[in-house]
Amino acid sequence: MSNSIEETGRRQGLKSSFAKGYNLSQKILLLESIHPSAETLLNEAGFDVDIESTSFSEGDLQKKLANYSVVGIRSKTQMTE
């Protein structure tokens, strides 16, 4: 039972850390099969999270990003200004 109490405490700490300085109505896009725990943690912290398993071309990514405040990427996605 203490394990679940520890886990709940850890998640509450993450929730407050993620929330500081962010508008929780912000949408987050995670690309390239980022680990499912990232979606879970961000959802539990109150963020609206969408997941895409692939990367996008620069043009498609620019169009997609118009709907998001935050993007999580891996090495395949290249972002420029």
C-alpha positions, -999 to +999 in steps of 0.1 A: +000+000+000+028+024+007+039+021-029+006+035-042+008+063-016+044+071-028+032+070-065+003+093-057+027+118-040+051+116-069+024+123-094+010+152-073+045+167-072+049+163-110+014+179-114+024+210-095+058+212-112+043+209-147+015+234-139+038+262-127+038+290-153+016+272-178-019+277-188-034+242-183-057+247-213-026+247-235-025+219-261+006+197-263+016+177-294+040+147-289+055+133-320+075+102-331+062+077-306+073+095-274+069+071-245+033+067-234+041+077-198+047+112-211+011+114-223-001+100-190+019+124-168+009+154-189-028+144-189-027+139-151-012+173-148-042+188-166-028+193-201-046+184-233-022+161-251-023+147-286+001+120-299+013+113-334+035+083-340+052+098-371+072+129-379+060+155-404+075+175-433+083+211-424+052+224-442+029+199-426+044+205-392+040+243-395+003+238-403-002+213-374+017+235-349-008+264-353-031+244-330-006+237-302+013+257-276+039+230-269+055+203-290+075+173-279+098+158-305+125+132-309+155+133-333+137+126-366+118+159-365+138+190-374+124+224-363+136+257-377+125+293-370 
